[in-house]
Amino acid sequence: MMPRVILAMLVLAVTACDNAPPGQSGFAGLGGEAAGFAKVTPGRELVFPQDHGAHPDYRIEWWYVTANLTDQTGKQWGVQWTLFRQALSPQTAEAAADGWASAQVWLGHSAVTHAQGHRHADRLARGGIGQAGVKVEPFEAWIDDWSLRADASGNLDRLAVSAAGEGYRYQLELTSSRPLVQHGEQGFSRKSTGEQASYYYSQPFFEVSGQVEWQGESYKVQGQAWLDREWSSQPLAADQQGWDWFSLHLDSGAKLMLFRLRGDQQHYQSGSWIDPDGVSRSLPTEAIKFEPLDSIKVAGRHVPTRWRLAIPSEQFEITTQALNEQAWMGTAIPYWEGPIQFSGSHTGSGYLEMTGY
């Protein structure tokens, strides 16, 4: 998600808000004032391929891939690849790439998860020196030797994604012939009843093949992947402590994105129901029911890794279960993220991200 966000790149946002009163800047500082940065407003048309690239006049954005995979023995795997861009201060687009004077900072997160193990890694880079960045034509996002790269066509129909950390490595090919999905109001995604919002679109229809290496052993894998793109200058309200975000691949071929932002007085909820042909419809707060069930203790925190989700208007009610309840991302700003399965009125697999616990 906020998504698909997160996060450790947001350490910088937290640092900027260290002097704010507790509870007054939102999770990871994302509810803090964003004076001088571009504002997210309704009615802006998303333009491709330009909007696949960076938006340095906004405070934060990310390129986010999660994949639910199965190897030749039937074993299930989850893979995450994320690149974050964080602006330390407002800066014009023209100045954003000027060497060490750039106010842009980049962060990469990657992870591999299976039922008996979870490993993750992160990378940090300063903008303007070529160590990390995003190109539009042909599309490429990278940090060090981690990359998300289009083929010769240059668009997002075919992507190669790769990363490595201690004890793991992966190289995957992603393909899709379906349209991109714009969430909310034609890409304008509200995050509260106030002015908080982001621009948000996804490609949830990727088919995947490739290899995952774990502890020196190589596995051929295939499955489904979900790409999220989101950018904003103030995506949270000051009292929103974190979020719960789901990307779901239904066995019927439909897709579902749901998120809940947890506030002091009330939660803000939203989502998108995406038909197998790619046609989507927005789900308002009152249409979605989130119910955390069992919690587990991980990294000294109690985290709800099992959920009941319901959308009565769609005759949809499921219970989710984590593939590995210990899928904790122990980065500078820690969070839980991992693959899930679900059953009930619908079956399938997906990803869950939880922050602020």
C-alpha positions in Angstrom: 0.0 0.0 0.0 0.3 2.1 1.2 0.7 1.1 0.9 1.0 -0.1 0.3 3.8 2.3 2.2 6.3 2.2 4.2 8.7 3.0 5.5 12.1 3.1 6.8 12.8 5.8 4.4 10.3 7.4 6.6 12.9 7.5 9.4 13.8 10.8 7.8 10.2 12.0 8.3 10.3 10.9 11.9 13.5 12.8 12.4 11.9 15.9 11.0 9.1 15.5 13.5 11.1 14.6 16.6 10.0 17.8 18.3 6.3 17.4 17.7 4.1 16.5 20.6 3.3 12.8 20.9 0.4 11.7 18.7 0.4 15.0 16.8 2.3 14.0 13.6 0.7 10.7 12.6 2.6 7.4 12.0 6.2 8.0 11.1 5.7 11.7 10.8 3.4 11.3 7.8 0.7 13.4 9.4 3.0 16.4 9.9 2.6 19.7 8.1 3.8 19.6 4.5 4.3 23.3 3.8 6.1 24.0 0.6 5.4 20.6 -0.9 3.0 20.0 -3.8 -0.6 19.2 -2.7 -2.7 16.2 -3.7 -6.0 17.5 -5.0 -9.0 15.8 -6.7 -9.4 16.1 -10.5 -5.7 15.7 -11.5 -5.5 13.2 -14.4 -2.9 10.5 -14.1 -0.7 10.5 -17.2 1.3 7.5 -18.3 4.2 6.8 -18.7 5.1 10.1 -17.0 3.5 9.1 -13.7 5.5 5.9 -13.5 8.4 8.2 -12.7 9.4 10.2 -9.7 7.5 13.3 -8.4 10.2 15.1 -6.4 7.9 18.1 -5.6 5.8 15.7 -3.3 7.2 14.6 0.0 7.1 10.8 -0.4 6.3 8.1 -2.9 7.0 4.4 -3.5 7.2 1.7 -6.1 5.9 -1.5 -4.4 5.8 -5.1 -5.5 4.5 -8.1 -3.6 4.3 -11.7 -5.0 2.5 -14.9 -3.9 4.5 -17.8 -5.4 4.7 -21.6 -5.4 7.7 -23.7 -6.2 7.9 -27.0 -8.1 7.2 -29.0 -4.9 4.1 -27.0 -4.0 5.8 -24.9 -1.3 4.5 -21.4 -1.0 6.7 -18.3 -0.9 6.2 -14.5 -0.6 8.4 -11.9 -2.1 8.5 -8.1 -1.5 10.4 -5.4 -3.4 10.0 -1.7 -2.5 11.7 1.5 -3.5 10.8 4.7 -1.5 11.7 8.3 -2.3 11.6 10.8 0.5 12.2 14.6 0.1 14.0 16.1 3.1 12.7 19.6 2.2 10.7 21.2 -0.6 12.7 21.4 -3.8 11.9 22.1 -7.5 12.0 19.2 -9.9 14.8 20.8 -11.8 17.0 20.8 -8.7 16.1 17.4 -7.4 18.8 15.6 -9.4 21.7 18.0 -8.7 24.3 15.8 -7.1 24.9 16.0 -3.3 22.7 19.2 -3.2 19.7 17.0 -3.9 17.1 16.9 -1.0 16.0 13.5 -2.2 16.7 10.3 -0.2 16.0 6.8 -1.5 15.3 3.6 0.5 14.9 0.0 -0.6 13.2 -2.9 1.2 13.2 -6.5 0.1 12.1 -9.7 1.7 11.5 -13.4 1.1 9.0 -15.4 3.3 7.9 -19.0 3.5 6.2 -20.9 6.3 9.4 -21.7 8.2 11.4 -18.6 7.5 11.5 -14.9 6.8 14.4 -12.7 5.8 14.6 -9.0 4.9 17.1 -6.4 3.9 17.2 -2.6 3.3 19.3 -0.2 1.4 19.7 3.6 1.7 20.9 6.1 -0.9 21.2 9.8 -1.4 19.5 11.3 -4.4 21.3 13.0 -7.3 24.4 10.8 -7.5 23.0 7.8 -9.5 23.0 5.3 -6.7 19.2 5.1 -6.8 16.5 6.5 -8.9 13.7 6.0 -11.4 13.7 6.4 -15.2 10.5 6.7 -17.3 11.4 5.6 -20.8 12.3 2.8 -20.7 11.0 2.3 -17.1 13.6 1.4 -14.5 13.6 1.8 -10.7 16.8 0.8 -8.8 18.9 1.2 -5.7 22.4 -0.2 -5.9 22.0 -3.6 -7.6 18.3 -4.1 -6.8 16.1 -3.2 -9.7 12.6 -3.2 -11.2 13.1 -2.9 -14.9 10.8 -2.9 -18.0 11.7 -4.7 -21.2 12.5 -3.0 -24.5 8.9 -1.8 -24.9 9.5 0.5 -21.9 6.0 0.2 -20.3 4.8 -1.8 -17.3 3.5 -4.8 -19.2 6.7 -6.8 -18.7 9.0 -6.2 -15.7 12.0 -7.9 -14.3 12.6 -7.6 -10.5 15.6 -8.7 -8.6 17.1 -8.2 -5.1 19.3 -10.1 -2.6 19.9 -10.1 1.1 21.6 -12.3 3.7 20.6 -15.9 2.9 18.3 -15.1 -0.1 18.1 -13.8 -3.6 15.4 -13.6 -6.2 15.0 -12.9 -9.9 11.4 -12.7 -11.3 9.7 -11.9 -14.6 6.3 -10.2 -14.3 3.8 -10.0 -17.2 0.3 -8.6 -17.6 -2.0 -7.6 -20.5 -4.6 -6.0 -18.2 -5.1 -2.2 -17.6 -3.7 -0.3 -14.7 -6.2 0.3 -11.9 -6.7 3.8 -10.5 -8.0 3.8 -6.9 -10.4 6.2 -5.3 -11.6 8.9 -7.6 -9.7 8.2 -10.8 -6.4 7.9 -8.8 -7.2 10.4 -6.1 -7.3 8.2 -2.9 -8.6 9.8 0.3 -7.0 8.9 3.5 -9.2 10.7 6.0 -12.4 12.8 6.2 -10.1 15.9 6.0 -7.6 16.8 3.3 -5.2 13.9 3.6 -4.9 12.0 0.3 -2.5 10.4 -2.2 -2.4 9.6 -5.9 -2.6 5.8 -6.1 -2.7 3.3 -8.8 -1.9 -0.4 -9.2 -1.2 -3.3 -11.6 -2.7 -6.2 -9.7 -2.7 -8.7 -12.6 0.9 -9.7 -13.0 1.7 -13.3 -13.7 5.1 -14.3 -12.4 7.8 -16.8 -13.1 11.4 -17.0 -12.0 13.8 -18.2 -9.2 14.1 -17.8 -5.5 17.3 -18.7 -3.7 17.2 -19.5 0.0 20.2 -20.5 2.0 22.1 -21.6 -1.1 19.2 -23.7 -2.6 17.5 -22.5 -5.8 13.7 -22.9 -6.4 11.8 -22.3 -9.6 8.6 -20.4 -8.8 5.5 -19.1 -10.4 2.4 -17.2 -9.2 0.9 -13.7 -9.0 2.2 -10.3 -8.2 0.8 -6.9 -7.4 2.5 -3.5 -8.1 1.4 -0.4 -6.1 2.3 3.2 -7.0 1.5 6.0 -4.6 2.8 9.5 -3.9 1.7 12.3 -1.5 2.9 15.1 0.7 0.6 14.4 3.7 -1.1 11.0 3.4 -2.1 10.7 7.1 -4.0 12.8 9.6 -2.1 13.7 12.8 -4.1 11.2 15.0 -3.7 8.2 12.6 -1.2 5.8 14.3 -0.8 3.4 11.4 -2.7 1.2 8.9 -3.8 -2.3 7.9 -3.6 -2.9 4.1 -4.6 -6.0 2.1 -4.0 -6.9 -1.5 -6.0 -10.0 -2.4 -5.9 -12.3 -5.4 -9.3 -14.1 -5.5 -9.4 -17.6 -7.1 -12.3 -16.3 -9.2 -9.8 -14.0 -11.0 -11.0 -10.8 -9.3 -8.7 -8.6 -7.2 -9.4 -6.6 -4.0 -7.5 -3.8 -2.3 -8.6 -2.8 1.2 -7.0 -0.5 3.8 -7.9 0.8 7.3 -6.2 3.9 8.8 -6.4 3.7 12.6 -7.3 7.0 14.3 -7.8 8.0 17.9 -11.5 8.5 17.6 -12.4 6.6 14.4 -10.8 4.6 11.6 -10.9 5.6 8.0 -11.5 2.7 5.5 -11.4 2.4 1.8 -10.8 -0.1 -1.0 -11.3 -1.2 -4.6 -13.1 -4.2 -6.0 -11.5 -5.2 -9.3 -13.3 -7.5 -11.7 -11.3 -10.1 -13.6 -11.5 -7.9 -16.7 -9.8 -5.0 -14.9 -12.9 -2.9 -14.3 -12.8 -1.5 -10.7 -15.2 0.2 -8.4 -14.4 2.1 -5.3 -15.6 0.9 -1.9 -16.5 3.6 0.7 -15.7 3.4 4.4 -19.2 2.1 5.4 -19.1 -0.8 2.9 -16.1 -2.5 4.5 -15.9 -4.4 7.8 -12.5 -5.1 9.4 -12.3 -7.4 12.4 -8.9 -8.4 13.8 -9.0 -11.9 15.3 -6.0 -13.7 16.7 -2.9 -11.6 17.6 0.6 -12.9 18.1 3.7 -11.5 19.8 6.5 -10.7 17.4 9.5 -8.4 18.1 7.9 -7.5 21.5 4.6 -6.3 20.0 1.2 -7.8 19.7 0.1 -7.9 16.0 -3.2 -9.2 14.6 -2.1 -11.6 11.9 -5.5 -13.2 11.5 -8.5 -11.1 10.3 -12.1 -11.3 9.2 -13.0 -9.1 6.3 -16.5 -8.5 5.0 -18.1 -6.5 2.2 -21.9 -7.3 2.5 -22.8 -5.6 -0.8 -20.5 -8.1 -2.6 -21.6 -11.1 -0.5 -18.0 -11.3 0.5 -16.8 -12.5 3.9 -13.4 -14.2 4.5 -10.9 -15.1 7.2 -7.3 -14.5 6.5 -4.3 -16.5 7.8 -0.6 -15.5 7.6 1.8 -17.9 5.8 4.3 -17.0 8.5 3.2 -15.0 11.5 6.8 -13.9 12.2 7.1 -11.9 9.0 8.4 -8.8 10.8 10.3 -6.2 8.9 12.9 -5.1 11.4 13.9 -2.0 9.6 14.6 1.4 11.2 10.8 2.0 11.4 9.6 -1.6 11.8 6.3 -3.1 10.5 4.7 -6.4 9.7 4.4 -7.5 6.1 3.9 -11.0 4.6 1.9 -13.3 2.4 -1.6 -14.6 3.5 -4.2 -17.1 2.5 -7.9 -16.7 2.9 -11.1 -18.8 2.9 -14.8 -18.3 3.4 -17.2 -16.9 0.7 -14.1 -16.6 -1.5 -10.7 -18.2 -1.5 -7.2 -17.1 -2.6 -4.0 -15.5 -1.5 -2.5 -12.1 -1.1 -0.4 -9.8 1.1 -1.0 -8.0 4.4 0.9 -5.0 5.7 0.4 -3.6 9.2 2.1 -0.5 10.7 2.1 1.3 14.0 1.8 -1.6 16.3 
